[in-house]
Amino acid sequence: MNAAQLQFQVHPQYYLPTTP
């Protein structure tokens, strides 16, 4: 698991602005 995937699990809204 890389840093990007790790951060995605912590705050996916940062990567998916469409997430409510």
N, C-alpha and C positions, 0 to 999 in steps of 0.2 A: 504493500500500500504506500503510495507516494503522498507528499504533502497536500497536493490538490485534492486527492480523494479523502484524506483525513479531514481537511477543512470542510469539504462537502458534507461530511457526516455531522460536523459541529454546527454549521450554519448553511444549509443548502440554499436558503433564500438569497445568499450572496452570489450564488452561481445560477440560480433560477429565479430571476426577478418576477416571474409570473406566479411564483408560489405565494399564496395568501399569508 
